[in-house]
Amino acid sequence: MGFFDFFTGRRAPPEGTPRLDAGSLRAALLALDRDGAPFRVREGLREGADLVAEWRVVDAPWSDLFAQAGVKKVTQVLLRLDDLLGEVRTVDRDWEVEWRAGLPQLSWAAESFRGQTIELAWATGIAFREEDPRDGQVHEYRFQTRELKAPLQEIVAAHGWTWRPVAFGRL
């Protein structure tokens, strides 16, 4: 890792990791899209990217958790696979979330931001449970950009590719 990599977010794969083909990487990233995860990975043609990773804030099973956590902003990660350089270039886009009657209303952030973001939100539910007469924690959840990006970065590194955030220039 170079000196500026800490500031730019660039992450090279472990030394000696063989680089696998783009199709294999794409399939592995898309495999992260499962019902039990609070985020999804999908094709990004509409956004001008190869893939998009985003929180499931508008999906019915997840919207209640996001609302209870008080999430006001969500990040969408656009990914471009550059087979020639062995890099996955990424750009974060932020969306404002407004909750109306428990339903999320997404809007593009009023301020323009392009680059890399770090967002934190968490909540804990405390309730009385009849099956256990003690009061206690029923659920706990956190929504951090790290929880969205870490699985993506791990797969990219395991496939021998470099994770390269982009703030200026082309995705």
CNS distance restraints for C-alpha pairs under 8 A (distance, minus, plus):
assign (resid   1 and name CA) (resid   5 and name CA) 6.11 0.50 0.50
assign (resid   1 and name CA) (resid   6 and name CA) 7.75 0.50 0.50
assign (resid   1 and name CA) (resid  11 and name CA) 7.02 0.50 0.50
assign (resid   1 and name CA) (resid  12 and name CA) 6.89 0.50 0.50
assign (resid   2 and name CA) (resid   6 and name CA) 7.52 0.50 0.50
assign (resid   4 and name CA) (resid   8 and name CA) 6.18 0.50 0.50
assign (resid   5 and name CA) (resid   9 and name CA) 5.52 0.50 0.50
assign (resid   5 and name CA) (resid  10 and name CA) 4.91 0.50 0.50
assign (resid   5 and name CA) (resid  11 and name CA) 6.94 0.50 0.50
assign (resid   6 and name CA) (resid  10 and name CA) 7.06 0.50 0.50
assign (resid   8 and name CA) (resid 165 and name CA) 6.74 0.50 0.50
assign (resid   9 and name CA) (resid 116 and name CA) 7.98 0.50 0.50
assign (resid   9 and name CA) (resid 163 and name CA) 7.91 0.50 0.50
assign (resid   9 and name CA) (resid 164 and name CA) 6.88 0.50 0.50
assign (resid   9 and name CA) (resid 165 and name CA) 6.13 0.50 0.50
assign (resid  10 and name CA) (resid 162 and name CA) 7.25 0.50 0.50
assign (resid  10 and name CA) (resid 163 and name CA) 5.53 0.50 0.50
assign (resid  10 and name CA) (resid 164 and name CA) 4.63 0.50 0.50
assign (resid  10 and name CA) (resid 165 and name CA) 6.15 0.50 0.50
assign (resid  11 and name CA) (resid 153 and name CA) 7.90 0.50 0.50
assign (resid  11 and name CA) (resid 157 and name CA) 7.84 0.50 0.50
assign (resid  11 and name CA) (resid 162 and name CA) 5.73 0.50 0.50
assign (resid  11 and name CA) (resid 163 and name CA) 5.04 0.50 0.50
assign (resid  11 and name CA) (resid 164 and name CA) 6.65 0.50 0.50
assign (resid  12 and name CA) (resid 157 and name CA) 6.79 0.50 0.50
assign (resid  12 and name CA) (resid 161 and name CA) 6.88 0.50 0.50
assign (resid  12 and name CA) (resid 162 and name CA) 4.45 0.50 0.50
assign (resid  12 and name CA) (resid 163 and name CA) 6.39 0.50 0.50
assign (resid  13 and name CA) (resid  17 and name CA) 6.54 0.50 0.50
assign (resid  13 and name CA) (resid 156 and name CA) 7.63 0.50 0.50
assign (resid  13 and name CA) (resid 157 and name CA) 4.32 0.50 0.50
assign (resid  13 and name CA) (resid 158 and name CA) 6.89 0.50 0.50
assign (resid  13 and name CA) (resid 159 and name CA) 7.95 0.50 0.50
assign (resid  13 and name CA) (resid 160 and name CA) 5.32 0.50 0.50
assign (resid  13 and name CA) (resid 161 and name CA) 5.95 0.50 0.50
assign (resid  13 and name CA) (resid 162 and name CA) 5.82 0.50 0.50
assign (resid  14 and name CA) (resid 157 and name CA) 6.94 0.50 0.50
assign (resid  14 and name CA) (resid 160 and name CA) 7.55 0.50 0.50
assign (resid  17 and name CA) (resid 158 and name CA) 7.13 0.50 0.50
assign (resid  17 and name CA) (resid 159 and name CA) 7.36 0.50 0.50
assign (resid  17 and name CA) (resid 160 and name CA) 5.13 0.50 0.50
assign (resid  18 and name CA) (resid 159 and name CA) 7.00 0.50 0.50
assign (resid  18 and name CA) (resid 160 and name CA) 5.26 0.50 0.50
assign (resid  19 and name CA) (resid  86 and name CA) 7.42 0.50 0.50
assign (resid  19 and name CA) (resid 159 and name CA) 5.55 0.50 0.50
assign (resid  19 and name CA) (resid 160 and name CA) 3.98 0.50 0.50
assign (resid  19 and name CA) (resid 161 and name CA) 6.13 0.50 0.50
assign (resid  20 and name CA) (resid  24 and name CA) 6.63 0.50 0.50
assign (resid  20 and name CA) (resid  25 and name CA) 7.03 0.50 0.50
assign (resid  20 and name CA) (resid 159 and name CA) 5.29 0.50 0.50
assign (resid  20 and name CA) (resid 160 and name CA) 6.32 0.50 0.50
assign (resid  20 and name CA) (resid 161 and name CA) 7.90 0.50 0.50
assign (resid  21 and name CA) (resid  25 and name CA) 6.54 0.50 0.50
assign (resid  21 and name CA) (resid  83 and name CA) 7.52 0.50 0.50
assign (resid  22 and name CA) (resid  26 and name CA) 5.99 0.50 0.50
assign (resid  22 and name CA) (resid  81 and name CA) 7.00 0.50 0.50
assign (resid  22 and name CA) (resid  83 and name CA) 6.04 0.50 0.50
assign (resid  23 and name CA) (resid  27 and name CA) 6.15 0.50 0.50
assign (resid  24 and name CA) (resid  28 and name CA) 6.23 0.50 0.50
assign (resid  25 and name CA) (resid  29 and name CA) 6.20 0.50 0.50
assign (resid  25 and name CA) (resid 155 and name CA) 7.47 0.50 0.50
assign (resid  25 and name CA) (resid 156 and name CA) 6.91 0.50 0.50
assign (resid  25 and name CA) (resid 159 and name CA) 6.30 0.50 0.50
assign (resid  26 and name CA) (resid  30 and name CA) 6.16 0.50 0.50
assign (resid  27 and name CA) (resid  31 and name CA) 6.10 0.50 0.50
assign (resid  28 and name CA) (resid  32 and name CA) 6.94 0.50 0.50
assign (resid  28 and name CA) (resid 155 and name CA) 6.98 0.50 0.50
assign (resid  29 and name CA) (resid  33 and name CA) 7.80 0.50 0.50
assign (resid  29 and name CA) (resid  41 and name CA) 6.93 0.50 0.50
assign (resid  29 and name CA) (resid 152 and name CA) 6.62 0.50 0.50
assign (resid  29 and name CA) (resid 155 and name CA) 6.84 0.50 0.50
assign (resid  30 and name CA) (resid  41 and name CA) 5.50 0.50 0.50
assign (resid  30 and name CA) (resid  42 and name CA) 6.33 0.50 0.50
assign (resid  31 and name CA) (resid  41 and name CA) 7.90 0.50 0.50
assign (resid  32 and name CA) (resid  37 and name CA) 7.97 0.50 0.50
assign (resid  32 and name CA) (resid  40 and name CA) 7.04 0.50 0.50
assign (resid  32 and name CA) (resid  41 and name CA) 6.45 0.50 0.50
assign (resid  32 and name CA) (resid 151 and name CA) 7.96 0.50 0.50
assign (resid  33 and name CA) (resid  37 and name CA) 7.16 0.50 0.50
assign (resid  33 and name CA) (resid  39 and name CA) 7.17 0.50 0.50
assign (resid  33 and name CA) (resid  40 and name CA) 4.64 0.50 0.50
assign (resid  33 and name CA) (resid  41 and name CA) 5.04 0.50 0.50
assign (resid  33 and name CA) (resid  42 and name CA) 7.31 0.50 0.50
assign (resid  34 and name CA) (resid  40 and name CA) 6.98 0.50 0.50
assign (resid  38 and name CA) (resid  55 and name CA) 5.93 0.50 0.50
assign (resid  38 and name CA) (resid  56 and name CA) 5.54 0.50 0.50
assign (resid  38 and name CA) (resid  62 and name CA) 6.73 0.50 0.50
assign (resid  39 and name CA) (resid  53 and name CA) 6.88 0.50 0.50
assign (resid  39 and name CA) (resid  54 and name CA) 5.39 0.50 0.50
assign (resid  39 and name CA) (resid  55 and name CA) 4.06 0.50 0.50
assign (resid  39 and name CA) (resid  56 and name CA) 4.96 0.50 0.50
assign (resid  39 and name CA) (resid 148 and name CA) 6.82 0.50 0.50
assign (resid  40 and name CA) (resid  53 and name CA) 5.61 0.50 0.50
assign (resid  40 and name CA) (resid  54 and name CA) 5.58 0.50 0.50
assign (resid  40 and name CA) (resid  55 and name CA) 6.35 0.50 0.50
assign (resid  40 and name CA) (resid  56 and name CA) 6.45 0.50 0.50
assign (resid  41 and name CA) (resid  51 and name CA) 6.78 0.50 0.50
assign (resid  41 and name CA) (resid  52 and name CA) 5.58 0.50 0.50
assign (resid  41 and name CA) (resid  53 and name CA) 4.36 0.50 0.50
assign (resid  41 and name CA) (resid  54 and name CA) 6.66 0.50 0.50
assign (resid  42 and name CA) (resid  51 and name CA) 5.63 0.50 0.50
assign (resid  42 and name CA) (resid  52 and name CA) 5.40 0.50 0.50
assign (resid  42 and name CA) (resid  53 and name CA) 6.58 0.50 0.50
assign (resid  43 and name CA) (resid  49 and name CA) 7.86 0.50 0.50
assign (resid  43 and name CA) (resid  50 and name CA) 6.09 0.50 0.50
assign (resid  43 and name CA) (resid  51 and name CA) 4.53 0.50 0.50
assign (resid  43 and name CA) (resid  52 and name CA) 6.14 0.50 0.50
assign (resid  44 and name CA) (resid  48 and name CA) 6.23 0.50 0.50
assign (resid  44 and name CA) (resid  49 and name CA) 4.74 0.50 0.50
assign (resid  44 and name CA) (resid  50 and name CA) 4.93 0.50 0.50
assign (resid  44 and name CA) (resid  51 and name CA) 4.27 0.50 0.50
assign (resid  44 and name CA) (resid  52 and name CA) 5.10 0.50 0.50
assign (resid  44 and name CA) (resid  78 and name CA) 7.32 0.50 0.50
assign (resid  44 and name CA) (resid  79 and name CA) 7.95 0.50 0.50
assign (resid  45 and name CA) (resid  49 and name CA) 5.61 0.50 0.50
assign (resid  45 and name CA) (resid  50 and name CA) 6.18 0.50 0.50
assign (resid  45 and name CA) (resid  51 and name CA) 7.47 0.50 0.50
assign (resid  47 and name CA) (resid  78 and name CA) 7.74 0.50 0.50
assign (resid  49 and name CA) (resid  78 and name CA) 5.90 0.50 0.50
assign (resid  49 and name CA) (resid  79 and name CA) 5.79 0.50 0.50
assign (resid  49 and name CA) (resid  80 and name CA) 5.48 0.50 0.50
assign (resid  49 and name CA) (resid 171 and name CA) 7.55 0.50 0.50
assign (resid  50 and name CA) (resid  78 and name CA) 7.60 0.50 0.50
assign (resid  50 and name CA) (resid  79 and name CA) 5.82 0.50 0.50
assign (resid  50 and name CA) (resid  80 and name CA) 5.02 0.50 0.50
assign (resid  50 and name CA) (resid  81 and name CA) 6.68 0.50 0.50
assign (resid  51 and name CA) (resid  78 and name CA) 6.14 0.50 0.50
assign (resid  51 and name CA) (resid  79 and name CA) 5.12 0.50 0.50
assign (resid  51 and name CA) (resid  80 and name CA) 6.75 0.50 0.50
assign (resid  52 and name CA) (resid  76 and name CA) 6.91 0.50 0.50
assign (resid  52 and name CA) (resid  77 and name CA) 5.67 0.50 0.50
assign (resid  52 and name CA) (resid  78 and name CA) 4.70 0.50 0.50
assign (resid  52 and name CA) (resid  79 and name CA) 6.01 0.50 0.50
assign (resid  53 and name CA) (resid  76 and name CA) 5.90 0.50 0.50
assign (resid  53 and name CA) (resid  77 and name CA) 5.09 0.50 0.50
assign (resid  53 and name CA) (resid  78 and name CA) 6.61 0.50 0.50
assign (resid  53 and name CA) (resid  79 and name CA) 7.89 0.50 0.50
assign (resid  53 and name CA) (resid 148 and name CA) 7.59 0.50 0.50
assign (resid  54 and name CA) (resid  74 and name CA) 7.93 0.50 0.50
assign (resid  54 and name CA) (resid  75 and name CA) 6.52 0.50 0.50
assign (resid  54 and name CA) (resid  76 and name CA) 4.59 0.50 0.50
assign (resid  54 and name CA) (resid  77 and name CA) 6.32 0.50 0.50
assign (resid  54 and name CA) (resid 148 and name CA) 7.57 0.50 0.50
assign (resid  55 and name CA) (resid  74 and name CA) 6.86 0.50 0.50
assign (resid  55 and name CA) (resid  75 and name CA) 7.24 0.50 0.50
assign (resid  55 and name CA) (resid  76 and name CA) 7.19 0.50 0.50
assign (resid  55 and name CA) (resid 148 and name CA) 7.60 0.50 0.50
assign (resid  56 and name CA) (resid  62 and name CA) 6.23 0.50 0.50
assign (resid  56 and name CA) (resid  63 and name CA) 7.27 0.50 0.50
assign (resid  57 and name CA) (resid  62 and name CA) 6.08 0.50 0.50
assign (resid  57 and name CA) (resid  63 and name CA) 4.99 0.50 0.50
assign (resid  57 and name CA) (resid  66 and name CA) 6.26 0.50 0.50
assign (resid  57 and name CA) (resid 104 and name CA) 7.11 0.50 0.50
assign (resid  58 and name CA) (resid  62 and name CA) 7.27 0.50 0.50
assign (resid  58 and name CA) (resid  63 and name CA) 5.62 0.50 0.50
assign (resid  58 and name CA) (resid 103 and name CA) 7.83 0.50 0.50
assign (resid  58 and name CA) (resid 104 and name CA) 6.20 0.50 0.50
assign (resid  59 and name CA) (resid  63 and name CA) 5.81 0.50 0.50
assign (resid  60 and name CA) (resid  64 and name CA) 7.38 0.50 0.50
assign (resid  62 and name CA) (resid  66 and name CA) 6.42 0.50 0.50
assign (resid  63 and name CA) (resid  67 and name CA) 6.07 0.50 0.50
assign (resid  63 and name CA) (resid 102 and name CA) 7.99 0.50 0.50
assign (resid  63 and name CA) (resid 103 and name CA) 7.06 0.50 0.50
assign (resid  63 and name CA) (resid 104 and name CA) 7.01 0.50 0.50
assign (resid  64 and name CA) (resid  68 and name CA) 6.09 0.50 0.50
assign (resid  64 and name CA) (resid 102 and name CA) 7.06 0.50 0.50
assign (resid  65 and name CA) (resid  69 and name CA) 6.11 0.50 0.50
assign (resid  65 and name CA) (resid 141 and name CA) 7.76 0.50 0.50
assign (resid  66 and name CA) (resid  70 and name CA) 6.41 0.50 0.50
assign (resid  66 and name CA) (resid  71 and name CA) 5.64 0.50 0.50
assign (resid  66 and name CA) (resid 143 and name CA) 8.00 0.50 0.50
assign (resid  67 and name CA) (resid  71 and name CA) 6.12 0.50 0.50
assign (resid  67 and name CA) (resid  99 and name CA) 7.03 0.50 0.50
assign (resid  67 and name CA) (resid 102 and name CA) 6.76 0.50 0.50
assign (resid  67 and name CA) (resid 103 and name CA) 8.00 0.50 0.50
assign (resid  67 and name CA) (resid 104 and name CA) 7.74 0.50 0.50
assign (resid  68 and name CA) (resid 123 and name CA) 6.85 0.50 0.50
assign (resid  69 and name CA) (resid 121 and name CA) 6.14 0.50 0.50
assign (resid  69 and name CA) (resid 122 and name CA) 5.19 0.50 0.50
assign (resid  69 and name CA) (resid 123 and name CA) 4.81 0.50 0.50
assign (resid  69 and name CA) (resid 124 and name CA) 7.98 0.50 0.50
assign (resid  69 and name CA) (resid 141 and name CA) 7.52 0.50 0.50
assign (resid  69 and name CA) (resid 142 and name CA) 7.52 0.50 0.50
assign (resid  70 and name CA) (resid 121 and name CA) 6.98 0.50 0.50
assign (resid  70 and name CA) (resid 122 and name CA) 7.70 0.50 0.50
assign (resid  70 and name CA) (resid 123 and name CA) 7.86 0.50 0.50
assign (resid  71 and name CA) (resid  97 and name CA) 7.08 0.50 0.50
assign (resid  71 and name CA) (resid 121 and name CA) 6.12 0.50 0.50
assign (resid  72 and name CA) (resid  96 and name CA) 5.91 0.50 0.50
assign (resid  72 and name CA) (resid  97 and name CA) 4.86 0.50 0.50
assign (resid  72 and name CA) (resid  98 and name CA) 6.62 0.50 0.50
assign (resid  73 and name CA) (resid  94 and name CA) 6.55 0.50 0.50
assign (resid  73 and name CA) (resid  95 and name CA) 5.50 0.50 0.50
assign (resid  73 and name CA) (resid  96 and name CA) 4.52 0.50 0.50
assign (resid  73 and name CA) (resid  97 and name CA) 5.40 0.50 0.50
assign (resid  73 and name CA) (resid 119 and name CA) 7.94 0.50 0.50
assign (resid  74 and name CA) (resid  94 and name CA) 5.71 0.50 0.50
assign (resid  74 and name CA) (resid  95 and name CA) 5.26 0.50 0.50
assign (resid  74 and name CA) (resid  96 and name CA) 6.59 0.50 0.50
assign (resid  74 and name CA) (resid  97 and name CA) 7.11 0.50 0.50
assign (resid  74 and name CA) (resid 119 and name CA) 7.86 0.50 0.50
assign (resid  75 and name CA) (resid  92 and name CA) 6.27 0.50 0.50
assign (resid  75 and name CA) (resid  93 and name CA) 5.61 0.50 0.50
assign (resid  75 and name CA) (resid  94 and name CA) 4.55 0.50 0.50
assign (resid  75 and name CA) (resid  95 and name CA) 6.26 0.50 0.50
assign (resid  75 and name CA) (resid 117 and name CA) 7.67 0.50 0.50
assign (resid  75 and name CA) (resid 119 and name CA) 7.98 0.50 0.50
assign (resid  75 and name CA) (resid 145 and name CA) 7.09 0.50 0.50
assign (resid  76 and name CA) (resid  92 and name CA) 5.61 0.50 0.50
assign (resid  76 and name CA) (resid  93 and name CA) 5.09 0.50 0.50
assign (resid  76 and name CA) (resid  94 and name CA) 6.23 0.50 0.50
assign (resid  76 and name CA) (resid  95 and name CA) 7.63 0.50 0.50
assign (resid  77 and name CA) (resid  90 and name CA) 6.48 0.50 0.50
assign (resid  77 and name CA) (resid  91 and name CA) 5.76 0.50 0.50
assign (resid  77 and name CA) (resid  92 and name CA) 4.59 0.50 0.50
assign (resid  77 and name CA) (resid  93 and name CA) 6.41 0.50 0.50
assign (resid  78 and name CA) (resid  90 and name CA) 5.45 0.50 0.50
assign (resid  78 and name CA) (resid  91 and name CA) 5.24 0.50 0.50
assign (resid  78 and name CA) (resid  92 and name CA) 6.29 0.50 0.50
assign (resid  78 and name CA) (resid  93 and name CA) 7.68 0.50 0.50
assign (resid  79 and name CA) (resid  88 and name CA) 6.31 0.50 0.50
assign (resid  79 and name CA) (resid  89 and name CA) 5.73 0.50 0.50
assign (resid  79 and name CA) (resid  90 and name CA) 4.66 0.50 0.50
assign (resid  79 and name CA) (resid  91 and name CA) 6.87 0.50 0.50
assign (resid  79 and name CA) (resid 171 and name CA) 7.68 0.50 0.50
assign (resid  80 and name CA) (resid  88 and name CA) 5.54 0.50 0.50
assign (resid  80 and name CA) (resid  89 and name CA) 5.15 0.50 0.50
assign (resid  80 and name CA) (resid  90 and name CA) 6.46 0.50 0.50
assign (resid  80 and name CA) (resid 171 and name CA) 6.33 0.50 0.50
assign (resid  81 and name CA) (resid  86 and name CA) 7.55 0.50 0.50
assign (resid  81 and name CA) (resid  87 and name CA) 6.17 0.50 0.50
assign (resid  81 and name CA) (resid  88 and name CA) 4.63 0.50 0.50
assign (resid  81 and name CA) (resid  89 and name CA) 6.53 0.50 0.50
assign (resid  82 and name CA) (resid  86 and name CA) 5.70 0.50 0.50
assign (resid  82 and name CA) (resid  87 and name CA) 5.22 0.50 0.50
assign (resid  82 and name CA) (resid  88 and name CA) 6.06 0.50 0.50
assign (resid  82 and name CA) (resid  89 and name CA) 7.37 0.50 0.50
assign (resid  83 and name CA) (resid  87 and name CA) 6.86 0.50 0.50
assign (resid  86 and name CA) (resid 160 and name CA) 7.68 0.50 0.50
assign (resid  86 and name CA) (resid 161 and name CA) 5.04 0.50 0.50
assign (resid  86 and name CA) (resid 162 and name CA) 6.29 0.50 0.50
assign (resid  87 and name CA) (resid 161 and name CA) 5.40 0.50 0.50
assign (resid  87 and name CA) (resid 162 and name CA) 4.59 0.50 0.50
assign (resid  87 and name CA) (resid 163 and name CA) 5.94 0.50 0.50
assign (resid  87 and name CA) (resid 164 and name CA) 6.42 0.50 0.50
assign (resid  88 and name CA) (resid 156 and name CA) 7.43 0.50 0.50
assign (resid  88 and name CA) (resid 161 and name CA) 6.89 0.50 0.50
assign (resid  88 and name CA) (resid 162 and name CA) 6.08 0.50 0.50
assign (resid  88 and name CA) (resid 163 and name CA) 5.05 0.50 0.50
assign (resid  88 and name CA) (resid 164 and name CA) 5.86 0.50 0.50
assign (resid  89 and name CA) (resid 163 and name CA) 6.35 0.50 0.50
assign (resid  89 and name CA) (resid 164 and name CA) 4.75 0.50 0.50
assign (resid  89 and name CA) (resid 165 and name CA) 5.50 0.50 0.50
assign (resid  89 and name CA) (resid 166 and name CA) 6.27 0.50 0.50
assign (resid  89 and name CA) (resid 171 and name CA) 6.06 0.50 0.50
assign (resid  90 and name CA) (resid 163 and name CA) 7.52 0.50 0.50
assign (resid  90 and name CA) (resid 164 and name CA) 6.20 0.50 0.50
assign (resid  90 and name CA) (resid 165 and name CA) 4.61 0.50 0.50
assign (resid  90 and name CA) (resid 166 and name CA) 5.76 0.50 0.50
assign (resid  90 and name CA) (resid 171 and name CA) 6.65 0.50 0.50
assign (resid  91 and name CA) (resid 114 and name CA) 6.56 0.50 0.50
assign (resid  91 and name CA) (resid 115 and name CA) 5.44 0.50 0.50
assign (resid  91 and name CA) (resid 116 and name CA) 6.60 0.50 0.50
assign (resid  91 and name CA) (resid 165 and name CA) 6.02 0.50 0.50
assign (resid  91 and name CA) (resid 166 and name CA) 5.61 0.50 0.50
assign (resid  91 and name CA) (resid 167 and name CA) 6.82 0.50 0.50
assign (resid  91 and name CA) (resid 171 and name CA) 6.87 0.50 0.50
assign (resid  92 and name CA) (resid 114 and name CA) 6.10 0.50 0.50
assign (resid  92 and name CA) (resid 115 and name CA) 5.51 0.50 0.50
assign (resid  92 and name CA) (resid 116 and name CA) 5.43 0.50 0.50
assign (resid  92 and name CA) (resid 117 and name CA) 6.71 0.50 0.50
assign (resid  93 and name CA) (resid 113 and name CA) 6.78 0.50 0.50
assign (resid  93 and name CA) (resid 114 and name CA) 6.17 0.50 0.50
assign (resid  93 and name CA) (resid 115 and name CA) 7.63 0.50 0.50
assign (resid  94 and name CA) (resid 108 and name CA) 7.08 0.50 0.50
assign (resid  94 and name CA) (resid 109 and name CA) 6.17 0.50 0.50
assign (resid  94 and name CA) (resid 113 and name CA) 7.11 0.50 0.50
assign (resid  95 and name CA) (resid 106 and name CA) 6.41 0.50 0.50
assign (resid  95 and name CA) (resid 107 and name CA) 5.81 0.50 0.50
assign (resid  95 and name CA) (resid 108 and name CA) 4.92 0.50 0.50
assign (resid  95 and name CA) (resid 109 and name CA) 5.18 0.50 0.50
assign (resid  96 and name CA) (resid 106 and name CA) 5.91 0.50 0.50
assign (resid  96 and name CA) (resid 107 and name CA) 5.36 0.50 0.50
assign (resid  96 and name CA) (resid 108 and name CA) 6.05 0.50 0.50
assign (resid  96 and name CA) (resid 109 and name CA) 5.21 0.50 0.50
assign (resid  97 and name CA) (resid 104 and name CA) 6.23 0.50 0.50
assign (resid  97 and name CA) (resid 105 and name CA) 5.74 0.50 0.50
assign (resid  97 and name CA) (resid 106 and name CA) 4.90 0.50 0.50
assign (resid  97 and name CA) (resid 107 and name CA) 6.58 0.50 0.50
assign (resid  98 and name CA) (resid 104 and name CA) 5.84 0.50 0.50
assign (resid  98 and name CA) (resid 105 and name CA) 5.13 0.50 0.50
assign (resid  98 and name CA) (resid 106 and name CA) 6.54 0.50 0.50
assign (resid  99 and name CA) (resid 103 and name CA) 5.45 0.50 0.50
assign (resid  99 and name CA) (resid 104 and name CA) 4.69 0.50 0.50
assign (resid  99 and name CA) (resid 105 and name CA) 6.05 0.50 0.50
assign (resid 100 and name CA) (resid 104 and name CA) 6.42 0.50 0.50
assign (resid 100 and name CA) (resid 105 and name CA) 7.08 0.50 0.50
assign (resid 114 and name CA) (resid 167 and name CA) 5.80 0.50 0.50
assign (resid 114 and name CA) (resid 168 and name CA) 7.89 0.50 0.50
assign (resid 115 and name CA) (resid 165 and name CA) 7.02 0.50 0.50
assign (resid 115 and name CA) (resid 166 and name CA) 5.96 0.50 0.50
assign (resid 115 and name CA) (resid 167 and name CA) 4.07 0.50 0.50
assign (resid 115 and name CA) (resid 168 and name CA) 7.58 0.50 0.50
assign (resid 116 and name CA) (resid 165 and name CA) 6.89 0.50 0.50
assign (resid 116 and name CA) (resid 166 and name CA) 7.84 0.50 0.50
assign (resid 116 and name CA) (resid 167 and name CA) 7.19 0.50 0.50
assign (resid 117 and name CA) (resid 145 and name CA) 7.31 0.50 0.50
assign (resid 118 and name CA) (resid 144 and name CA) 7.14 0.50 0.50
assign (resid 118 and name CA) (resid 145 and name CA) 5.53 0.50 0.50
assign (resid 118 and name CA) (resid 146 and name CA) 7.30 0.50 0.50
assign (resid 119 and name CA) (resid 143 and name CA) 7.73 0.50 0.50
assign (resid 119 and name CA) (resid 144 and name CA) 5.37 0.50 0.50
assign (resid 119 and name CA) (resid 145 and name CA) 5.46 0.50 0.50
assign (resid 120 and name CA) (resid 142 and name CA) 7.29 0.50 0.50
assign (resid 120 and name CA) (resid 143 and name CA) 5.95 0.50 0.50
assign (resid 120 and name CA) (resid 144 and name CA) 4.53 0.50 0.50
assign (resid 120 and name CA) (resid 145 and name CA) 7.00 0.50 0.50
assign (resid 121 and name CA) (resid 142 and name CA) 5.63 0.50 0.50
assign (resid 121 and name CA) (resid 143 and name CA) 5.18 0.50 0.50
assign (resid 121 and name CA) (resid 144 and name CA) 6.35 0.50 0.50
assign (resid 122 and name CA) (resid 140 and name CA) 7.58 0.50 0.50
assign (resid 122 and name CA) (resid 141 and name CA) 5.66 0.50 0.50
assign (resid 122 and name CA) (resid 142 and name CA) 4.17 0.50 0.50
assign (resid 122 and name CA) (resid 143 and name CA) 6.20 0.50 0.50
assign (resid 123 and name CA) (resid 140 and name CA) 5.98 0.50 0.50
assign (resid 123 and name CA) (resid 141 and name CA) 5.87 0.50 0.50
assign (resid 123 and name CA) (resid 142 and name CA) 6.74 0.50 0.50
assign (resid 124 and name CA) (resid 137 and name CA) 6.93 0.50 0.50
assign (resid 124 and name CA) (resid 138 and name CA) 7.63 0.50 0.50
assign (resid 124 and name CA) (resid 139 and name CA) 5.86 0.50 0.50
assign (resid 124 and name CA) (resid 140 and name CA) 4.43 0.50 0.50
assign (resid 124 and name CA) (resid 141 and name CA) 6.67 0.50 0.50
assign (resid 125 and name CA) (resid 137 and name CA) 5.82 0.50 0.50
assign (resid 125 and name CA) (resid 138 and name CA) 5.55 0.50 0.50
assign (resid 125 and name CA) (resid 139 and name CA) 5.38 0.50 0.50
assign (resid 125 and name CA) (resid 140 and name CA) 6.44 0.50 0.50
assign (resid 126 and name CA) (resid 135 and name CA) 7.16 0.50 0.50
assign (resid 126 and name CA) (resid 136 and name CA) 5.51 0.50 0.50
assign (resid 126 and name CA) (resid 137 and name CA) 4.55 0.50 0.50
assign (resid 126 and name CA) (resid 138 and name CA) 5.74 0.50 0.50
assign (resid 126 and name CA) (resid 139 and name CA) 7.60 0.50 0.50
assign (resid 127 and name CA) (resid 135 and name CA) 5.87 0.50 0.50
assign (resid 127 and name CA) (resid 136 and name CA) 5.92 0.50 0.50
assign (resid 127 and name CA) (resid 137 and name CA) 6.56 0.50 0.50
assign (resid 127 and name CA) (resid 138 and name CA) 6.43 0.50 0.50
assign (resid 128 and name CA) (resid 132 and name CA) 7.94 0.50 0.50
assign (resid 128 and name CA) (resid 133 and name CA) 7.05 0.50 0.50
assign (resid 128 and name CA) (resid 134 and name CA) 6.76 0.50 0.50
assign (resid 128 and name CA) (resid 135 and name CA) 4.65 0.50 0.50
assign (resid 128 and name CA) (resid 136 and name CA) 6.62 0.50 0.50
assign (resid 129 and name CA) (resid 133 and name CA) 6.11 0.50 0.50
assign (resid 129 and name CA) (resid 134 and name CA) 7.01 0.50 0.50
assign (resid 129 and name CA) (resid 135 and name CA) 6.55 0.50 0.50
assign (resid 129 and name CA) (resid 136 and name CA) 7.65 0.50 0.50
assign (resid 143 and name CA) (resid 147 and name CA) 6.84 0.50 0.50
assign (resid 144 and name CA) (resid 148 and name CA) 6.90 0.50 0.50
assign (resid 145 and name CA) (resid 149 and name CA) 6.10 0.50 0.50
assign (resid 146 and name CA) (resid 150 and name CA) 5.49 0.50 0.50
assign (resid 147 and name CA) (resid 151 and name CA) 7.23 0.50 0.50
assign (resid 148 and name CA) (resid 152 and name CA) 7.31 0.50 0.50
assign (resid 149 and name CA) (resid 153 and name CA) 6.06 0.50 0.50
assign (resid 150 and name CA) (resid 154 and name CA) 6.08 0.50 0.50
assign (resid 151 and name CA) (resid 155 and name CA) 6.32 0.50 0.50
assign (resid 152 and name CA) (resid 156 and name CA) 6.22 0.50 0.50
assign (resid 153 and name CA) (resid 157 and name CA) 6.10 0.50 0.50
assign (resid 153 and name CA) (resid 163 and name CA) 6.48 0.50 0.50
assign (resid 154 and name CA) (resid 158 and name CA) 6.04 0.50 0.50
assign (resid 155 and name CA) (resid 159 and name CA) 6.22 0.50 0.50
assign (resid 156 and name CA) (resid 160 and name CA) 6.60 0.50 0.50
assign (resid 156 and name CA) (resid 161 and name CA) 5.32 0.50 0.50
assign (resid 156 and name CA) (resid 162 and name CA) 6.70 0.50 0.50
assign (resid 156 and name CA) (resid 163 and name CA) 6.66 0.50 0.50
assign (resid 157 and name CA) (resid 161 and name CA) 5.38 0.50 0.50
assign (resid 157 and name CA) (resid 162 and name CA) 6.41 0.50 0.50
assign (resid 157 and name CA) (resid 163 and name CA) 7.46 0.50 0.50
assign (resid 166 and name CA) (resid 170 and name CA) 7.62 0.50 0.50
assign (resid 166 and name CA) (resid 171 and name CA) 6.61 0.50 0.50
